[in-house]
Amino acid sequence: MAEDTIIRRIVRFDETDSTNTRAAEAAEKGEPSGTLFTAQLQTAGKGRRGRSWVVKKGTAITMSLLLRPIFAAEKASQLTLLAAMAIAESVQMILREQCPDNAPVCLIKWPNDCLIGSRKICGILTEMHSHPDGSYYVIIGIGINVNTMEFPPELADRATSLALATGKIFDRERLVDLFGRSFFKYYRAYEQKNDLSDIIADYDRMLVNRGRKVRIEGTQEKLTGTALGINKDGELLVRTQDGNIRAVRSGEVSVRGIYGYV
């Protein structure tokens, strides 16, 4: 592998239940940081809140990246934001390669949904595994809808793929390579400061929430306001209706005009 990519080795499966599961098994046996596990078909992919994720064989990218970070474990959750940045950037690059004159735009809905238009093209699930000696490793599970041509009815109005958005077929291996290089750039910047301070501007540039009305639910109180961007800890800064700026760490965020919020 090249020196400017986070991917040091690739373990490929024709079919497996979950690349996150395979990555965890290998990690417990000492698999080094930077190993990427991919599958042509994933039969029991893991999604948020225990949701399963299954796609037609050979159409999507289903992969899990194993990392053994040198920074404190409490910082590991921010790797999800780095992954979203790397996905959005690499997707944008391959879209411009394939559609130089009219490439659609790929943006991030905080914290880690990547969208084309108002529809989601990827899912990210980050899992941290710690040991009694204080060591830990992280697995970032990623699914990207690349050449997927149809979705189940419950997702049809919320999901899309690069192929559906453009009418073109994309090279999945090329996109994985672009992702590895993009993630390496942001990961190295994060390691230097142990926070997002050096890449806030990059994230905010990709943030579909920025400057838009948002509604935040699932926290102790419900908030509405205007999203301003993120801070160095990855929290979403929201100017509420009373003029105050609140830093939001968790909760479901709805952006006006996306996923049915009007």
N, C-alpha and C positions, 0 to 999 in steps of 0.2 A: 504493500500500500504506500501511497505518497506520504510525505512528511506533513503536509498541510491538511490532513483530514483526521477527524476523530476516530475513524474506522480503521482498526489495526488488523482485523481478521473477520471473515464472514463465514458463518455456519449456515448452510442452506438446507431446507427441508422441502421435499415435494409436497408433503401433507403432514400436519401436526395439529394437536389440539390447541395449543397456545404458545406462541413464541416467548411470552413472558415466563411461562412455566419452564420451558426448555432453558431459558437464560438463567433462571434461579437455580435450577439443578446443576448447571455447569459452574455457576458462581460458587456454589458450596463445595465444588471439587477443585477450586482454585483457578478457574478461568480468568485470564487477565482483563484489565480494563480496556475498553475499546473494541470488544468483540460484538459483532452485530449478528443477530439470529433472524433469518428471513424464512418465509414459507410461501409457496405457490398457493396453497390452500390451508386455511386455518379454520378448524371445525368448532372451536370453543374459545374464540377470541374474547379477551376481557375488555369491558368498557366501564365507564363510570357507573357507580351505584349498582355494580353487579350485573349490568346489562351484557348480553352476549353480542358478538359482532362476527357475522359470517358473510362472505362475499363469494361470488363465482370465481372459480379457480383461474389464476393467471391474469386477473383484471386489476386488482388493487395491489398496493404495497402494504404488506403486513410484516412488521419488523420490530425487534426489541434490541435496544442498545444497553449493554452492560458497562457501567462506570464504577470506578473505585476512587471517588474524589478525595482530595487532600484537605479540603476545608471541613469545618464543623458540620456535623450531621443536621443540625437545625437549619442550615442553609440549603439543604438538598432540595427542598420543595421548589425553590426558584429555578431548578433545572427545567421544570415544565415550561416556564416562560422562554427559556433559551431554545428549547425544542420548537416551540411555536414560531419564534423568530426565524429559526433555520428553515423550517418548513415553508413559511410564507415567502422568504427570500428565494429559496431554491425553486419553489413552484413558479414564482414570478420570472425567474431566469429562464426556465424551460418554456414557459408560455411565450416569452419574447423570442426565443429561438424558433419556435414553431409558428408563431403568429406575429411577425415583426411589425406589421402595420396596424393590427387591431387586437393586441393582446388584452384580455380581460385582466382586472386587477385582483390580486390576492391580498387580503387584509386579515388582521387578528381581532377577534372579539374577546376582550379580556375575560379570563387570563390566557386561554390557550386554544380557543376554537379558531380554525383558519377557514375563511370564507371566500367564495367567489360570488360577487353580488350579495344576495342576502341568504345564500345557502352554504351549508357546511360541507367541506371537502375532506376533513380529517378528524381523527380522534386521537387523544394522547392520554395515556394512563401511566403515571409515575409511581413506582413502588420502591420503598426503602426497606432493606433487610439489615438488622443490626445484630451484633454478637455480644456476649457478656464482657469480652475484653475491650469493648469500645469501638472496635472496627465495624465498618458497614459498607454496603454496596448499594447501588441504585440501578434499577432497571426502568428504562423509558420505553414503554410500548406505544407504537405508532401505527396507525392505519390511515392510508391516504387513498381516496377514491380517484384512481387514475383513468383507467379505461372502462370503468363500470358504466353500463348503459341503462340499468333500471334498478329501482329501489322498491322495497315493500311499501304498500299504501301508507302506512303510518309515518314513513320518512320521505315520501315523494315530494312534499312541499317544503322540506327543510334541508334536503341533501342534494348534492350534485357531484359531478366528477369533472376532471379536466376534459375528457372526451365529450361529455354532454355540453359543456360550456363553450366548446370550440368547434366541435364536429371533426376533430382530428384524433389520431391515435398516438400515444406518447411512449417513449422508451423508458420503462420503469427503472432499468439499471442506471441510466443516465441521471434520473432524478435522485436515486439513492446516492450516487457519487456527489452530486451537487449539494445534497443535504449534509453529507459528511464533512465537506469543506466549509460550508456555512456554519455548522454547529461548532466546529473546531475554533473558528474565529471568535465566536461569542463566548465559548467556554474559556478560552485563554484570557479574554478580557475580564470575565467574571472571576477567575482564579486570582488575578492580580489585585483586586480590591475586595474580594469576598462579598460583593454586592453588585447591583446593576448600575452603579453611578456612571460608569464610562459608556454604557450602551442604552441609557434611557432615551436619548434622542432617536436612536435607531428603532427602538420598540414603539415609541410614540408615533413615529412616521408610518408605521404599519398598522396602527390602532384604529379600527373602524369606530370605536366608541368616542374617540376624541372630538370634543366640540358638539357632541350630540346628547340629546335627552336620554337619560337612563333611569331604570327602575331597579332597585336592589331589594331582593327578598331573601328570606331564609336566615337573616341575621335576627338579633333580638328586636330590632325595630326595622320598619320598612322605610326606605329612603327614595326620593326622587330628586333629580337634579341634572346638572350638566357635567359630563366627564371631561377632565382636563388632561389626563395622562397618568403616568405611574410615578412612584418615587423609587428610591434606590433599593427598597425592600420588596418591590413588585406590587405594592398596594395601589389600588385605583383611587385617584384623587377626584372627588366629586364636589362641585359647588352646589350646595343644597339651596332650596328655595328661600331660606333665610339669609343667604349670602355667605354662610360659613363653608369652609373647605374641610371635608371629612376624608380620612384615609380608610378605604374599605379593604379588609383582608380576606373576607370570605362572603359567601352568599351568592345566590343566583342573580346574574345581571342581565336585564333585558334592555336591548337597544331599540329605540323607536325606529320602525321600519324593517326590523329583522325578527324572524321567528314569530311573526304574528302580532308584535307589539305595535300599536298604532296610536 
